[in-house]
Amino acid sequence: MRTMAMAALLLLAGCAHGDGHVRVTLRGHHFAAELATDDASRQRGLMMRTSLASDHGMLFVFPRSGPQGFWMKNTLIPLDMLYFDDQRRLVSTQADVPPCRADPCPTYPSSGPARYVLELAAGTARRIGAQPGDELVIDGDVGEVD
């Protein structure tokens, strides 16, 4: 039990590497988020995962704000994609995005410039009532962003 608690604390502690973790809060709901801060980790994303816990996700961090678009190739679980601007305000959501079953896979773009993208299990954005303008709080350092 003590080992599991220590592992959970390490996951939430955050670190400054492409595959680190941070704790994020949106509308009072907390999530343990894996970090994707370089090209390789952003391209890999949540590919080949067969599940995602309701309190977990992935936070993609880009070096600068701009239009962002994601696709679901090799992603096996449906997701919500939440796009945030430089001030970490929600600019748009792509909800209940299904896995891509055959090429070509569609792209799911932000409706405005975004620097952060939070992927959560499908249905989470609706469940927590996420709305444009909501602030994403990141507890921890996202480290170097490439």
C-alpha positions as CSV (number, residue, x, y, z in Angstrom):
1,M,0.0,0.0,0.0
2,R,2.8,2.4,0.9
3,T,4.5,1.7,-2.5
4,M,1.3,2.5,-4.4
5,A,0.9,5.8,-2.4
6,M,4.5,6.8,-3.1
7,A,4.0,6.0,-6.8
8,A,0.9,8.2,-7.0
9,L,2.7,11.1,-5.3
10,L,5.6,10.8,-7.8
11,L,3.1,10.9,-10.7
12,L,1.5,14.1,-9.3
13,A,4.8,15.8,-8.4
14,G,5.6,16.8,-11.9
15,C,8.9,17.1,-13.6
16,A,10.6,18.9,-16.5
17,H,10.9,16.2,-19.1
18,G,8.8,15.2,-22.1
19,D,7.2,12.3,-20.4
20,G,6.7,13.9,-16.9
21,H,3.5,14.4,-15.1
22,V,1.7,17.3,-13.6
23,R,-1.6,17.8,-11.8
24,V,-4.1,20.0,-13.6
25,T,-7.4,21.4,-12.4
26,L,-10.3,22.4,-14.5
27,R,-13.6,23.6,-13.0
28,G,-12.6,22.3,-9.6
29,H,-11.8,18.8,-11.0
30,H,-8.3,17.4,-10.6
31,F,-6.5,15.3,-13.2
32,A,-3.1,13.6,-13.3
33,A,-1.8,14.6,-16.7
34,E,1.2,13.1,-18.6
35,L,3.2,15.8,-20.3
36,A,3.9,16.0,-24.0
37,T,6.3,18.8,-24.5
38,D,8.5,17.8,-27.4
39,D,7.7,16.6,-31.0
40,A,8.2,12.9,-30.2
41,S,5.9,12.9,-27.2
42,R,3.3,15.1,-28.9
43,Q,3.3,12.7,-31.9
44,R,3.0,9.6,-29.7
45,G,0.3,11.1,-27.5
46,L,-2.1,8.5,-26.2
47,M,-1.5,6.0,-29.1
48,M,-2.1,2.3,-28.4
49,R,-3.6,2.9,-25.0
50,T,-6.6,0.6,-24.3
51,S,-7.9,2.7,-21.4
52,L,-7.7,6.0,-19.6
53,A,-8.8,6.5,-16.0
54,S,-11.4,9.2,-15.5
55,D,-9.0,11.3,-13.4
56,H,-6.1,11.0,-15.9
57,G,-5.2,12.7,-19.2
58,M,-2.4,14.1,-21.3
59,L,-1.4,17.7,-21.5
60,F,0.3,18.8,-24.8
61,V,2.3,21.9,-24.5
62,F,3.5,23.8,-27.6
63,P,6.3,26.3,-27.7
64,R,3.9,29.0,-28.9
65,S,0.3,29.6,-29.5
66,G,-1.3,28.9,-32.9
67,P,-4.0,26.8,-34.6
68,Q,-3.7,23.2,-33.3
69,G,-5.2,20.1,-34.9
70,F,-5.2,16.5,-33.6
71,W,-6.0,13.2,-35.1
72,M,-6.8,9.8,-33.7
73,K,-4.6,7.5,-35.8
74,N,-3.5,4.5,-33.6
75,T,-5.5,5.9,-30.7
76,L,-7.8,3.1,-29.4
77,I,-10.0,5.1,-27.0
78,P,-12.4,7.9,-27.5
79,L,-11.3,11.3,-26.1
80,D,-12.2,14.8,-25.4
81,M,-9.7,17.4,-26.7
82,L,-9.7,20.7,-24.8
83,Y,-7.7,23.6,-26.4
84,F,-6.3,26.4,-24.2
85,D,-4.7,29.7,-25.1
86,D,-1.5,31.3,-23.7
87,Q,-3.5,32.4,-20.6
88,R,-4.7,28.8,-20.2
89,R,-8.3,29.8,-21.0
90,L,-10.4,27.2,-22.8
91,V,-10.9,28.3,-26.4
92,S,-12.6,25.3,-27.9
93,T,-13.4,21.6,-27.3
94,Q,-13.7,18.6,-29.5
95,A,-15.8,16.2,-27.5
96,D,-16.3,12.5,-27.8
97,V,-13.8,12.1,-30.6
98,P,-13.8,8.5,-31.8
99,P,-10.8,6.4,-32.6
100,C,-9.8,6.4,-36.2
101,R,-10.6,3.0,-37.8
102,A,-9.2,3.6,-41.3
103,D,-7.0,6.1,-43.2
104,P,-7.3,8.9,-43.9
105,C,-8.0,9.9,-40.3
106,P,-9.8,13.2,-39.8
107,T,-8.2,16.1,-38.0
108,Y,-9.9,17.8,-35.1
109,P,-8.8,21.5,-35.0
110,S,-9.0,24.2,-32.4
111,S,-11.3,27.0,-33.2
112,G,-8.7,29.6,-32.3
113,P,-5.0,29.8,-31.3
114,A,-4.0,27.4,-28.6
115,R,-0.8,26.6,-26.7
116,Y,-2.1,23.8,-24.4
117,V,-4.3,20.8,-25.3
118,L,-5.7,18.6,-22.6
119,E,-6.9,15.1,-23.7
120,L,-9.3,13.4,-21.3
121,A,-11.5,10.4,-21.5
122,A,-14.5,11.0,-23.8
123,G,-17.5,12.6,-21.9
124,T,-15.3,14.3,-19.3
125,A,-15.7,17.8,-20.7
126,R,-19.5,17.4,-20.6
127,R,-19.5,15.7,-17.2
128,I,-17.5,18.6,-15.6
129,G,-19.4,21.3,-17.5
130,A,-16.3,22.7,-19.3
131,Q,-17.1,26.1,-21.0
132,P,-15.1,28.5,-23.2
133,G,-13.1,30.8,-20.9
134,D,-12.6,28.2,-18.2
135,E,-9.1,28.4,-16.7
136,L,-6.8,25.4,-16.7
137,V,-4.6,25.4,-13.5
138,I,-1.3,23.5,-13.9
139,D,0.3,22.5,-10.6
140,G,4.0,21.9,-11.4
141,D,6.5,22.9,-14.0
142,V,6.0,21.8,-17.6
143,G,9.7,22.2,-18.1
144,E,11.4,22.8,-21.5
145,V,9.1,22.9,-24.4
146,D,10.5,22.0,-27.9
